[in-house]
Amino acid sequence: MLLEAIRRDDEETPSGRSFWMLLATAVGTSLDAMAVGVSLAFLEVNIWIIAAAIGFATFCLATGGMLAGRLLGRHAEMLGGTALVILGVAILVEHLSA
């Protein structure tokens, strides 16, 4: 994400997405949702409250991301890519130091 934001020209439109990229994203998202669903099944929690909280958080973050992308354009993509790199490094350091 970060590299694409740096390399892309301002006049260039975002690269087209292929069917296989869409399929891979859908499978990854489905596996993630399945893992959360199975984990919640083992916990004795009110699933309606959890589902509402997840839906609300997803709505807020997706809407915020769309607005930031529209307002900030390439800079939002660079900020998002930088945040992902920092998060990945932090997780790596945490797991290597344990």
For each residue, the residues with C-beta under 8 A, 3 or more apart:
1: 4 5 77 80 81 84
2: 5 6 77 78 81 82 84 85
3: 6 7 81
4: 1 7 8 15 77 81
5: 1 2 8 74 77 78 81
6: 2 3 78
7: 3 4
8: 4 5 12 14 74
9: 12
10: 74
11:
12: 8 9
13:
14: 8
15: 4
16:
17: 21 22
18: 21 22
19: 22 23
20: 23 24
21: 17 18 24 25
22: 17 18 19 25 26
23: 19 20 26 27
24: 20 21 27 28
25: 21 22 28 29
26: 22 23 29 30
27: 23 24 30 31
28: 24 25 31 32
29: 25 26 32 33
30: 26 27 33 34
31: 27 28 34 35
32: 28 29 35 36
33: 29 30 36 37
34: 30 31 37 38
35: 31 32 38 39
36: 32 33 39 40
37: 33 34 40 41
38: 34 35 41 42
39: 35 36 42 43
40: 36 37 43 45 47 50
41: 37 38
42: 38 39
43: 39 40
44:
45: 40 49 50
46: 49 50
47: 40 50 51
48: 51 52
49: 45 46 52 53
50: 40 45 46 47 53 54
51: 47 48 54 55
52: 48 49 55 56
53: 49 50 56 57
54: 50 51 57 58
55: 51 52 58 59
56: 52 53 59 60
57: 53 54 60 61
58: 54 55 61 62
59: 55 56 62 63
60: 56 57 63 64
61: 57 58 64 65
62: 58 59 65 66
63: 59 60 66 67
64: 60 61 67 68
65: 61 62 68 69 76 80
66: 62 63 69 70
67: 63 64 70 71
68: 64 65 71 72 76 79
69: 65 66 72 73 76 77
70: 66 67 73
71: 67 68 76
72: 68 69 75 76 79
73: 69 70 76 77
74: 5 8 10 77 78
75: 72 78 79
76: 65 68 69 71 72 73 79 80
77: 1 2 4 5 69 73 74 80 81
78: 2 5 6 74 75 81 82
79: 68 72 75 76 82 83
80: 1 65 76 77 83 84
81: 1 2 3 4 5 77 78 84 85
82: 2 78 79 85 86
83: 79 80 86 87
84: 1 2 80 81 87 88
85: 2 81 82 88 89
86: 82 83 89 90
87: 83 84 90 91
88: 84 85 91 92
89: 85 86 92 93
90: 86 87 93 94
91: 87 88 94 95
92: 88 89 95 96
93: 89 90 96 97
94: 90 91 97 98
95: 91 92 98
96: 92 93
97: 93 94
98: 94 95
